[in-house]
């Protein structure tokens, strides 16, 4: 509260600052909640609680796209504002992009875990319990949250997979969407970095 009161009055009245602050708080709360739960999100726990670990796909997609748009538009506006945006607003804009990127791929990891362990989404095949769960993790039959985070963030950083095999069409569709979003998000981030460098010259 004291920090907020110490900010310039004009900054507190800025609509963009309010949006950026709300986005940063949303991302932080989500990431902290997931971080607190991580130690218990083992393969065994996820297998028993798959139905309660996910949100509907349209919700995930909507939040993801909204996060990308809000963060990037705010950052571009802050960088290109005449006479420059206030420093706190620029810091918030950069923070919202970084936290938004982390949130997007963490949400994707949770969704991958849900689809993998949900018995209703498994397909007939030769995998564990006689079915195919969409992903094949080398070295483990009980992937936990860190396995899914690894898979998700590799896509987020490279727009491709590494040693994890995808073995169902349904999972390939989700992976394709994730890779496309990641590619364009990362492309825009490069453009933002160039824009920021030019603005500092």
C-alpha positions as CSV (number, residue, x, y, z in Angstrom):
1,X,0.0,0.0,0.0
2,X,2.8,2.4,0.9
3,X,4.5,1.6,-2.4
4,X,1.4,2.3,-4.3
5,X,0.8,5.6,-2.5
6,X,4.4,6.7,-3.3
7,X,3.7,6.4,-7.1
8,X,2.9,9.6,-9.1
9,X,-0.8,10.4,-9.1
10,X,-0.9,10.5,-12.9
11,X,0.6,7.0,-13.0
12,X,-2.0,5.6,-10.7
13,X,-4.7,7.1,-12.9
14,X,-3.2,5.6,-16.1
15,X,-5.5,2.9,-17.5
16,X,-2.6,1.1,-19.1
17,X,-0.7,1.0,-15.8
18,X,-3.8,-0.5,-14.2
19,X,-4.1,-3.2,-16.8
20,X,-0.4,-4.0,-16.6
21,X,-0.6,-4.2,-12.8
22,X,-3.6,-6.5,-12.9
23,X,-1.9,-8.8,-15.5
24,X,1.3,-9.0,-13.4
25,X,-0.7,-9.8,-10.3
26,X,-2.7,-12.4,-12.1
27,X,0.4,-14.1,-13.5
28,X,2.2,-14.0,-10.2
29,X,-0.7,-15.5,-8.2
30,X,-1.1,-18.3,-10.8
31,X,2.6,-19.1,-10.9
32,X,3.0,-19.0,-7.1
33,X,0.0,-21.3,-6.6
34,X,1.5,-23.8,-9.1
35,X,4.9,-23.5,-7.5
36,X,3.5,-24.3,-4.1
37,X,1.7,-27.4,-5.4
38,X,4.7,-28.7,-7.5
39,X,6.3,-31.0,-4.8
40,X,3.1,-33.2,-4.6
41,X,2.3,-33.2,-8.4
42,X,4.0,-36.6,-8.9
43,X,2.9,-39.1,-11.6
44,X,0.9,-41.0,-9.0
45,X,-0.9,-37.9,-7.8
46,X,-1.7,-36.7,-11.3
47,X,-3.0,-40.1,-12.3
48,X,-5.4,-40.2,-9.4
49,X,-6.5,-36.6,-9.7
50,X,-6.4,-36.0,-13.5
51,X,-10.0,-34.9,-13.6
52,X,-9.4,-32.0,-11.3
53,X,-6.1,-30.6,-12.7
54,X,-7.4,-28.9,-15.8
55,X,-9.7,-26.2,-17.2
56,X,-11.8,-26.6,-20.5
57,X,-9.6,-26.1,-23.5
58,X,-11.4,-23.0,-24.7
59,X,-10.7,-21.3,-21.3
60,X,-7.0,-22.2,-21.6
61,X,-6.9,-20.9,-25.2
62,X,-8.8,-17.7,-24.2
63,X,-6.5,-16.9,-21.3
64,X,-3.4,-17.7,-23.3
65,X,-4.3,-15.4,-26.2
66,X,-5.5,-12.6,-23.9
67,X,-2.2,-12.8,-22.0
68,X,-0.2,-12.6,-25.2
69,X,-2.2,-9.6,-26.5
70,X,-2.4,-7.6,-23.3
71,X,1.3,-8.0,-22.5
72,X,2.6,-7.3,-26.0
73,X,0.3,-4.4,-26.7
74,X,1.2,-2.8,-23.4
75,X,4.9,-3.2,-24.0
76,X,4.8,-1.8,-27.5
77,X,2.7,1.2,-26.3
78,X,5.1,1.9,-23.4
79,X,8.2,1.7,-25.7
80,X,6.7,4.0,-28.4
81,X,5.0,6.6,-26.2
82,X,6.0,10.1,-27.1
83,X,8.6,11.4,-24.6
84,X,8.7,7.8,-23.2
85,X,6.5,6.1,-20.6
86,X,7.2,6.5,-16.9
87,X,9.9,4.1,-15.7
88,X,7.6,2.1,-13.4
89,X,5.2,1.6,-16.3
90,X,8.0,0.3,-18.5
91,X,9.2,-2.1,-15.8
92,X,5.6,-3.4,-15.4
93,X,5.3,-3.8,-19.1
94,X,8.4,-5.9,-19.4
95,X,7.5,-7.9,-16.3
96,X,4.0,-8.6,-17.7
97,X,5.6,-10.1,-20.8
98,X,8.0,-12.2,-18.9
99,X,5.4,-13.5,-16.5
100,X,2.9,-13.9,-19.3
101,X,5.4,-16.1,-21.2
102,X,5.9,-18.3,-18.1
103,X,2.2,-18.5,-17.4
104,X,1.3,-19.6,-21.0
105,X,3.7,-22.5,-21.0
106,X,3.0,-23.5,-17.4
107,X,-0.8,-23.6,-18.2
108,X,0.1,-25.7,-21.3
109,X,2.1,-28.1,-19.1
110,X,-0.9,-28.6,-16.7
111,X,-3.1,-29.3,-19.7
112,X,-0.6,-31.8,-21.1
113,X,-0.6,-33.6,-17.7
114,X,-4.4,-33.7,-17.6
115,X,-4.7,-35.1,-21.1
116,X,-2.0,-37.7,-20.4
117,X,-3.5,-39.0,-17.2
118,X,-7.2,-38.6,-17.9
119,X,-8.6,-42.1,-18.5
120,X,-11.4,-40.6,-20.7
121,X,-8.9,-39.3,-23.2
122,X,-6.6,-42.3,-23.6
123,X,-6.7,-44.1,-27.0
124,X,-6.4,-47.8,-27.6
125,X,-2.8,-48.9,-28.1
126,X,0.2,-50.6,-26.5
127,X,1.1,-48.1,-23.8
128,X,0.6,-48.3,-20.1
129,X,-2.7,-50.1,-19.2
130,X,-3.0,-51.0,-22.9
131,X,-3.6,-47.5,-24.1
132,X,-1.8,-44.5,-25.7
133,X,-1.8,-41.4,-23.6
134,X,-0.5,-39.0,-26.3
135,X,3.1,-38.6,-25.0
136,X,5.9,-41.1,-24.5
137,X,8.5,-40.0,-22.0
138,X,11.8,-41.9,-22.2
139,X,12.9,-43.4,-18.9
140,X,9.6,-43.2,-17.0
141,X,6.1,-44.6,-17.1
142,X,4.9,-42.2,-14.4
143,X,5.7,-38.7,-15.6
144,X,5.1,-36.0,-13.0
145,X,4.7,-32.2,-13.3
146,X,8.4,-31.6,-14.1
147,X,8.3,-33.9,-17.1
148,X,5.3,-32.0,-18.5
149,X,7.0,-28.6,-17.7
150,X,10.1,-29.8,-19.5
151,X,8.0,-30.8,-22.6
152,X,6.0,-27.6,-22.6
153,X,8.9,-25.2,-22.1
154,X,11.0,-26.9,-24.8
155,X,8.1,-26.2,-27.2
156,X,7.9,-22.7,-25.8
157,X,11.5,-22.0,-26.4
158,X,12.0,-23.8,-29.7
159,X,8.5,-24.4,-31.2
160,X,9.5,-28.1,-31.5
161,X,9.8,-31.2,-29.3
162,X,12.9,-32.9,-28.1
163,X,13.1,-36.5,-26.8
164,X,9.4,-36.8,-25.9
165,X,7.4,-38.7,-28.6
166,X,3.9,-37.7,-29.5
167,X,1.8,-40.8,-30.3
168,X,-1.8,-39.6,-30.8
169,X,-3.5,-37.3,-33.3
170,X,-5.3,-35.4,-30.6
171,X,-2.1,-34.6,-28.8
172,X,-0.5,-33.5,-32.1
173,X,-3.3,-31.0,-32.7
174,X,-2.7,-29.5,-29.3
175,X,1.0,-29.5,-29.8
176,X,0.6,-27.8,-33.2
177,X,-1.4,-25.0,-31.7
178,X,1.1,-24.6,-28.8
179,X,4.0,-24.5,-31.2
180,X,2.4,-21.9,-33.5
181,X,1.5,-19.6,-30.6
182,X,5.0,-20.0,-29.2
183,X,6.6,-19.2,-32.5
184,X,4.7,-16.0,-33.0
185,X,5.0,-15.0,-29.3
186,X,8.8,-15.5,-29.6
187,X,9.0,-13.7,-32.9
188,X,7.2,-10.7,-31.5
189,X,9.5,-10.7,-28.4
190,X,12.5,-10.4,-30.7
191,X,10.8,-7.5,-32.4
192,X,10.2,-5.9,-29.0
193,X,13.8,-6.4,-28.1
194,X,14.9,-4.6,-31.3
195,X,12.4,-1.9,-30.6
196,X,13.7,-1.4,-27.1
197,X,17.3,-1.3,-28.3
198,X,16.4,1.4,-30.9
199,X,14.5,3.4,-28.3
200,X,17.6,3.5,-26.0
201,X,19.8,4.9,-28.8
